[in-house]
Amino acid sequence: MTDPRVAKLATVLVHYSLELRPGQQLVLRTTPLAEELALAAYTEAVRAGAHVFAPVGLPGAEEAYYRHASDAQLDYASPVRRLIAETFDAALTIEASYNTRALSGTDPTRMARAARANAPLSKIWMERAARGELHWCFTVFPTQAMAQEADMSLAEYQDFVYTAGRLDHPDPVASWQAEGRRQRELIAWLAGHDQVKLEGPHIDLRLSVKGRTFIEADGKHNFPDGEIFTGPIEGSVHGWVRFAYPAIYGGREVTDIELWFEDGKVVTEKASKGQELLTSLLNTDPGARYLGEWGIGTNYAISRFTKNMLFDEKIGGTIHLAVGASYPETGGANESGLHWDMLCDMREGEITVDGEMFYKGGRPVIPLGEALRRNRP
């Protein structure tokens, strides 16, 4: 029997997240396991008047590519991908994994090489998105492999996914709009500030956000969502951070990552597992050792770690730092073929901004309404 939450999600994605209009070009990327959601979204997009291109991923193809591709093939950037990046109006990606660890045996230097080749396309994509020319959204369709990775049954994982997306609410869109208003309250408080200190058992870090823009994440680009983020001043990051949660890249797990920053750059890195992958990715290109993003999770409905950063970086009580490319809309200037999010537990930490307490014990502590009063003309 069809899960009614699937049709509800498709409607939200097409009309709220992507805001599709007649005549727009949409690329819809997924795997055959997401057929139910993909078809529902495809149908809703066609009804909205969009022109839909729906390539379906071949299970095992990515693994075969990294195993057998020549250097020339790893250095190749597809003109089809370029056409999509340069001309399409919208993109919907539905993750639906057969095997979350399919790339566990892949040589990390080959993955980094392919990332370098596609860095120019990623830059085009991010710049067009920042200008509002391209709307994109990334979501998941629950599969057995993803449920197993999260240590849940499929039914339990389905409930987790749809609850995190507020699809159990009578009006999910209204709920996400309310979340956006709460996020903008935090952003208004942060506006015009400079020096940030992040302190706790897992972190002792200083960075600047002077002149940078914080962005609310209320279901437009990720679904589910729930964070605010910006791009730190590139040379401002100093100190140390330990990521108690594993970082996942291409299905490979890197655990107990520690990074030391000087003048914005990772100068030393350490991991108890996956050291080679960590170092290889940080050496992707010159920008890979700088922070492209600092984000604060605001979705307290996501209460457990699932090894999927779509959910994990939104967990209330955490922050995340991404090495590599900045999002241009934040004012961030770092360029890289890499953008890799890592998750830090802040439930015993605190964040001060220009000497004022902003966040403590896993939650913002500013009084409600104070930000708007501060910034009212």
MOMO-V23045 format. One record per backbone hydrogen bond with DSSP energy under -1.0 kcal/mol. CO is the residue of the C=O (numbers start at 1). NH is the residue of the N-H. If there is no record, write none. Layout:
co: [CO & CO]
nh: [NH & NH]
//
This chain:
co: [3 & 4 & 5 & 6 & 7 & 8 & 9 & 10 & 11 & 12 & 12 & 13 & 14 & 21 & 24 & 25 & 25 & 26 & 27 & 29 & 30 & 31 & 32 & 34 & 35 & 36 & 37 & 38 & 39 & 40 & 41 & 42 & 43 & 44 & 45 & 46 & 49 & 51 & 53 & 55 & 58 & 60 & 61 & 62 & 63 & 64 & 65 & 70 & 71 & 73 & 78 & 79 & 80 & 81 & 82 & 83 & 84 & 89 & 90 & 91 & 92 & 93 & 95 & 99 & 101 & 103 & 107 & 108 & 109 & 110 & 111 & 112 & 113 & 114 & 118 & 119 & 120 & 121 & 122 & 123 & 124 & 125 & 126 & 127 & 128 & 129 & 135 & 137 & 138 & 139 & 143 & 144 & 145 & 146 & 147 & 148 & 153 & 154 & 155 & 156 & 157 & 158 & 159 & 160 & 161 & 162 & 163 & 166 & 171 & 172 & 173 & 174 & 175 & 176 & 177 & 178 & 179 & 180 & 181 & 182 & 183 & 184 & 185 & 186 & 187 & 190 & 194 & 195 & 196 & 197 & 198 & 199 & 200 & 202 & 203 & 204 & 205 & 206 & 207 & 208 & 209 & 215 & 221 & 226 & 227 & 228 & 229 & 230 & 233 & 237 & 238 & 239 & 240 & 241 & 247 & 249 & 252 & 254 & 255 & 255 & 257 & 258 & 259 & 260 & 260 & 261 & 262 & 265 & 268 & 270 & 273 & 274 & 275 & 276 & 277 & 278 & 279 & 281 & 285 & 287 & 289 & 290 & 293 & 294 & 295 & 296 & 298 & 299 & 299 & 308 & 308 & 309 & 311 & 312 & 314 & 315 & 317 & 318 & 319 & 320 & 321 & 322 & 322 & 323 & 327 & 328 & 330 & 334 & 338 & 340 & 342 & 344 & 346 & 349 & 350 & 351 & 351 & 352 & 353 & 356 & 358 & 359 & 360 & 363 & 367 & 369 & 370 & 371]
nh: [6 & 8 & 9 & 10 & 11 & 12 & 13 & 14 & 15 & 16 & 17 & 18 & 20 & 24 & 51 & 89 & 90 & 53 & 92 & 94 & 57 & 34 & 35 & 38 & 39 & 40 & 41 & 42 & 43 & 44 & 45 & 46 & 47 & 48 & 50 & 49 & 23 & 26 & 28 & 30 & 61 & 64 & 65 & 66 & 67 & 68 & 69 & 74 & 75 & 76 & 82 & 83 & 84 & 85 & 86 & 87 & 88 & 135 & 27 & 137 & 29 & 139 & 141 & 102 & 104 & 106 & 111 & 112 & 113 & 114 & 115 & 116 & 117 & 118 & 122 & 123 & 124 & 125 & 126 & 127 & 128 & 129 & 130 & 131 & 133 & 132 & 91 & 93 & 223 & 95 & 147 & 148 & 149 & 150 & 152 & 151 & 157 & 158 & 159 & 160 & 161 & 162 & 163 & 164 & 165 & 167 & 166 & 169 & 175 & 176 & 177 & 178 & 179 & 180 & 181 & 182 & 183 & 184 & 185 & 186 & 187 & 188 & 189 & 190 & 191 & 193 & 209 & 354 & 207 & 352 & 205 & 350 & 203 & 242 & 200 & 240 & 198 & 238 & 196 & 233 & 212 & 229 & 138 & 298 & 217 & 296 & 215 & 294 & 236 & 264 & 206 & 261 & 204 & 259 & 254 & 252 & 249 & 247 & 272 & 273 & 243 & 270 & 241 & 267 & 268 & 239 & 265 & 262 & 260 & 258 & 255 & 278 & 279 & 280 & 281 & 282 & 283 & 284 & 288 & 290 & 266 & 324 & 322 & 230 & 320 & 228 & 300 & 302 & 316 & 311 & 312 & 313 & 314 & 315 & 299 & 318 & 346 & 297 & 344 & 295 & 342 & 292 & 293 & 340 & 330 & 331 & 213 & 326 & 325 & 323 & 321 & 319 & 349 & 361 & 199 & 358 & 359 & 197 & 356 & 353 & 365 & 351 & 363 & 360 & 370 & 373 & 374 & 375]
//
